[in-house]
Structures are given as structure tokens and as C-alpha cells.
Amino acid sequence: MPSRPDDDTLARATLSHYEAHAEPYREGTADHDVSQNVDALLRAIDGVPPYRILDLGCGPGRDLRTFRDLGHEAVGLDGARAFVDMARSDTGCEVWHQNFIALELPPDHFDGVFANAALFHTPRDRLPALLRAVHATLRPRGVLFCSNPRGDNQEGLNGTRYGCYYDWPTWHALVSAAGFTEVEHYYRPPGRPRHEQPWLASVWRKPA
């Protein structure tokens, strides 16, 4: 059996996939309704808006535009240069080009971090460091939202994209170990039987 590619190779392969399919991805996800997730993040943040929001894995900028239009100070981040360029052009927001496995984020800076359909692409061994970096960039009592396709903790390549598909107990343990406390979790899409809800969404707070 061939050995598992190293983390850097997995990350490069995933980013290369999105670079090569950036326009079809933008067209295919433009109408996805993630308002439930946006609302879950915003209602958990303390204080008076507008908030400073980091859209982590912003892709072409669909949700970044939503936060901007709601009046928040929205910053995007993505590892695919094509997505960074699209998001900057489409939203006018600041967008950082950074790889998830080598984040450089300002400390105690954001009120909320929105990671929609993004963190599962992080190689499993690198996820704890990423979560610690997110924890550090949030202000005290700041909020992390994340949504990932759920599974039985298996990992591997889907075509050329890497993914790790966590169940709730494992995901809870990983995010809690980074210093977060759970606010809520739910499955998507809403209103369907559990076997028709492939997405696990969760909201977390950085303690004061």
C-alpha cells in the first residue's frame, strides 16, 4: 500500500485543485444559502456591531460580501491565489493570501472568525496548530463558526482534494483542546432527517 502523502503535498494538491477550478467553483456555489451559518456566528458575538470578521477560507468572496453588506469590517483569507483575486475584485474587501498550515494572524484582533466549508481541508496533524492560531487572533470572548462535511473521522483524497471528515465527539475534542468552549452545534441542511444532513456546524467562544 502506498504511503500517505506528507501534509505539504496534500495542502498543495488541494490548493492546486481550486486554482484550476476557481471559476466553475464560483459559479456553482454562488447561490448556496448559508444564512443560517452567518446568523449563528453573529448572534453569538458580544457587544454592539459592526464587528470585525475574518472569513477564513473565503473562496471567491460570497460570504465576505454578505458580511460587508451587513456593515461589518470583513477581511478574507484564502490559500488559492485565484480566489484571493476574485474576492478582492468582487467585494472590495481586504483579502489575505495565506496557507492554512502556515497562518500569520494578528493577535486579539477579530470579534468573529467564519470558517464555512474550509477547515476539513487542513491535514489532520496540522489542525491543532490552525485552531490555536484562530484562538489567538480572536479577542477575548470572540467567536469561531465552522461548518464541515461530517463522517467517521476518515481522511484522504477526493480526486485531488484532501479532506478529513470528523464526527461530533472528535471535532468537539479537537476544538476544545485549542481552548474554545462550545456555544452550539447543529446539522445541515435544516429540516431534514439526520441521514440527509451531511454538514456539521458548530459555534465556539474564546473565554475571557
C-alpha positions in Angstrom: 0.0 0.0 0.0 1.5 3.4 -0.9 2.3 5.7 1.9 0.2 8.7 2.7 1.5 11.9 1.1 3.0 14.4 3.5 1.0 17.4 4.8 2.6 19.9 2.5 1.9 17.8 -0.6 -1.8 17.4 0.5 -2.1 21.1 1.0 -0.5 21.9 -2.4 -2.7 19.4 -4.2 -5.9 20.8 -2.7 -4.9 24.4 -3.5 -3.9 23.4 -7.0 -7.4 21.9 -7.5 -9.1 25.1 -6.5 -6.7 27.2 -8.6 -7.6 25.1 -11.6 -11.4 25.1 -11.0 -11.8 28.6 -9.5 -14.4 29.9 -12.0 -16.6 26.8 -12.0 -16.5 26.7 -8.2 -17.6 30.4 -8.0 -20.5 29.7 -10.4 -21.5 26.5 -8.7 -21.6 27.9 -5.2 -22.8 31.5 -5.9 -26.4 30.7 -4.9 -25.7 28.5 -1.8 -27.7 29.7 1.1 -25.6 29.8 4.3 -27.6 32.5 6.1 -28.2 30.0 8.9 -24.4 29.9 9.5 -23.9 33.6 9.2 -26.7 34.2 11.7 -25.2 31.6 14.1 -21.9 33.5 14.2 -23.3 37.0 14.5 -25.8 36.2 17.3 -23.1 34.7 19.4 -20.8 37.7 19.3 -21.0 40.0 22.3 -21.1 43.8 22.0 -22.5 46.3 19.6 -22.0 45.9 15.9 -20.3 46.4 13.5 -17.9 43.6 14.2 -14.5 42.7 12.8 -14.9 39.4 11.0 -12.3 37.1 9.4 -13.8 34.9 6.6 -11.3 32.0 6.8 -11.3 30.2 3.5 -13.3 32.9 1.9 -13.1 31.4 -1.6 -14.5 33.7 -4.3 -15.9 36.0 -1.7 -19.6 35.2 -1.5 -19.9 35.3 2.3 -17.3 38.0 2.6 -19.7 40.2 0.6 -22.5 39.3 2.9 -20.6 40.4 6.0 -19.6 43.6 4.2 -23.2 44.3 3.1 -24.3 43.9 6.7 -22.0 46.7 7.7 -19.2 44.7 9.4 -15.5 45.1 8.9 -14.9 42.0 6.8 -11.4 40.6 5.9 -11.0 37.5 3.8 -8.3 34.8 3.8 -7.6 32.0 1.3 -4.7 29.9 0.2 -5.7 29.9 -3.5 -4.4 33.0 -5.3 -7.3 32.8 -7.9 -9.8 33.0 -5.0 -8.0 35.9 -3.4 -8.1 37.9 -6.6 -11.7 37.1 -7.2 -12.7 38.0 -3.6 -10.8 41.3 -3.7 -12.3 42.3 -7.0 -15.9 41.3 -6.2 -16.1 42.7 -2.7 -13.5 45.5 -2.4 -12.5 44.0 1.0 -9.0 43.3 2.2 -8.2 39.7 1.5 -5.0 37.9 2.7 -3.3 35.2 0.7 -2.2 32.6 3.3 -1.9 28.8 3.5 -3.9 27.2 6.4 -0.9 25.3 7.5 1.2 28.5 7.9 -1.1 31.2 9.2 0.2 34.5 10.3 -2.7 36.3 12.1 -2.7 39.4 14.3 -3.3 38.7 18.0 -6.6 39.6 19.8 -7.9 41.3 16.6 -11.2 39.8 15.4 -14.6 39.6 17.0 -15.5 36.6 14.9 -14.0 34.0 12.6 -16.2 32.4 9.9 -14.8 29.1 8.6 -17.5 27.7 6.3 -16.7 24.5 4.4 -13.0 25.2 4.9 -11.2 23.6 7.9 -11.8 20.0 6.8 -9.2 20.6 4.1 -6.5 21.0 6.7 -4.3 17.9 7.2 -5.3 16.3 10.5 -1.9 16.7 12.1 -1.9 20.4 11.3 -5.4 21.2 12.6 -4.5 21.8 16.2 -2.0 24.5 15.3 -4.5 26.1 13.0 -7.1 26.1 15.8 -4.6 27.6 18.2 -3.8 30.4 15.6 -7.6 31.1 15.3 -7.9 31.2 19.1 -5.0 33.7 19.3 -6.4 36.0 16.7 -9.8 36.3 18.4 -10.4 38.9 21.0 -11.5 37.7 24.5 -15.0 36.2 24.1 -14.6 36.2 20.4 -16.5 33.6 18.4 -15.5 30.9 15.9 -18.0 29.4 13.5 -17.1 26.4 11.5 -19.0 24.0 9.2 -17.5 20.8 7.7 -18.8 17.7 6.0 -19.2 15.1 8.7 -18.1 11.5 8.7 -16.4 8.8 10.8 -13.0 10.5 11.1 -11.7 9.2 7.9 -9.3 11.2 5.8 -8.0 11.1 2.3 -8.1 12.5 -1.2 -11.3 13.1 -3.1 -9.8 13.4 -6.5 -7.0 15.9 -5.9 -8.5 17.5 -2.9 -7.7 16.4 0.7 -10.4 16.2 3.3 -10.8 14.9 6.8 -14.4 14.1 7.8 -15.0 14.3 11.6 -17.8 13.0 13.8 -19.0 15.3 16.5 -17.2 13.8 19.5 -13.8 14.0 17.7 -14.5 17.5 16.4 -15.6 18.7 19.9 -12.4 17.3 21.4 -10.2 18.9 18.9 -11.7 22.4 19.2 -12.0 22.2 23.0 -8.3 21.3 23.2 -7.4 24.6 21.4 -9.1 26.5 24.3 -12.6 27.1 23.0 -15.9 26.4 24.7 -19.0 25.3 22.8 -21.8 27.7 22.2 -24.0 25.4 20.0 -23.8 22.8 17.2 -26.3 21.7 14.6 -26.6 19.7 11.3 -27.4 21.0 7.8 -29.4 21.4 5.7 -32.1 22.2 8.3 -35.4 20.4 8.5 -34.2 17.1 7.1 -33.6 13.7 8.6 -30.1 13.2 10.0 -29.0 10.9 7.2 -29.8 13.8 4.8 -27.7 16.3 6.8 -24.1 15.9 5.7 -22.9 19.1 7.3 -21.9 19.6 10.9 -21.9 23.2 12.0 -20.6 24.4 15.4 -20.1 27.7 17.2 -17.3 28.3 19.8 -16.2 31.0 22.1 -12.8 32.1 23.3 -13.1 32.5 27.1 -12.4 35.9 28.5 
